Amino acid sequence: MSPTGVWLPATFSDAHARVVFKYLDEGRRSLSFAEWTLVFESFGLLDEAIADTPDGLRRFRSLYESQVENSFADRYIADLLETVNVTAEWMSLWARYARAIFALWRGAGWPERLGPESRLLLSYWLFWWEMFAEGYAFEVQVFRDLKRSDVDFVPHDIHTRQGRRSPYDLDVLGLHGDVKTSVYFLQMGRVPGMRYDFYISRFRYQGRQRWMVVLMQLVAWRKIDGDTEATTWDRAQLALPSVASVMHEGRQIILVEYEMWKTRVRQRQSEGE
Amino acid sequence: MEGQALIGMSNAEFDNLIERYLRRGEQEPRDLESGTFFDAVANFATAPAETTIELNGEWRQGHLVLKPAQPVPPDVVVRDNQISAPGFTFVIRVSPASPASVG
């Protein structure tokens, strides 16, 4: 039995612990692609870490659901929907809840009960909370913008856990899509790939410039249609704002700048598809 | 050991680390740089749209416990006898084998 009250999976190595520390200490911008992969691997392994709790042995994943998600998720979403400018306000809202999670961890006596490895439990909670908070802030931003832009769409219900777990985030022109932060694509890795017709996302270019884009399957693009510029993934950003088409292992994937996508969708919708 | 930095630091150092993490998070944009983003998208697009996930099951104190044999996508949660995927929760109940059902 571990004297600390935490049992880590045997495959959780020093390299995993180091990258968890780096994530907290230096932040996202310091991480390479390989380190990001290791970050997700680390927090994925910690799903299975076990803690000795007053209710018996519990996995970190289960503790996240009972202590963090059940306590804060619905309230955070409600607060997010109250914001006037979600883009400007969500980070301080995230931080307010993250501080509450930190206080809960300390106040509930996890450090005393589990010993220093309880810090991995808190790191795990904060990491997944950040993913959750960031993801839904982006969704709210996009849903509000689509509404403002007179795009007809059917969003999923983000108020409840059940609604949030719908198969896809929105329906536009009968196509199923997801609204995902750029980190999502790292998180998903290779399992499984593009299941939906389109993905709305966002990335940075040369530090400050932000691009919002829509990645589309060819079948989805054909509903909108138009000229495309053939390119490769490493040159895709340079093709914007033209519509970029990347032939990827025998499959054509379309990259459209978000504003242009909205214009074309509206056009299709006004024509009655 | 460097890997033990998080465990080995004092409580005050750890509190300070978390506070720095929170303060940075209040200001720093989260989106990935284009190079990392497109590397991730290329990786994502390479994967098949469907995949098979193998689950191993065992009985623990009379309850079925399922565990994925390999890492699963983040929107799939396997816990005890339940499998949750977007839009679905599967609850697996196994009846004890009876003589008639033994194949």
Interface residues (C-beta under 8 A of the other chain):
Chain A: S13 D14 A15 H16 A17 R18 V20 F21 L24 D25 G27 R28 R29 S32 F33 W36 E41 G44 R59 R61 S62 M91 S92 W94 A95 A98 R99 F102 P111 P116 E117 R119 L120 L122 S123 L126 E130 E134 R165 S166 P167 Y168 T181 S182 V183 F185 L186 Q187 M188 G189 R190 V191 P192 G193 M194 R195 S201 R202 F203 R204 Y205 G207 R210 W211 L215 W233 D234 A236 Q237 H248 E249 R251 I253
Chain B: M1 E2 G3 Q4 A5 L6 I7 G8 N11 F14 L17 I18 R20 Y21 L22 R23 R24 G25 E26 Q27 E28 P29 R30 D31 L32 E33 S34 G35 T36 F37 F38 D39 A40 V41 A42 N43 F44 A45 T46 A47 P48 A49 E50 T51 P71 V72 P73 P74 D75 V77 R79 S84 P86 G87
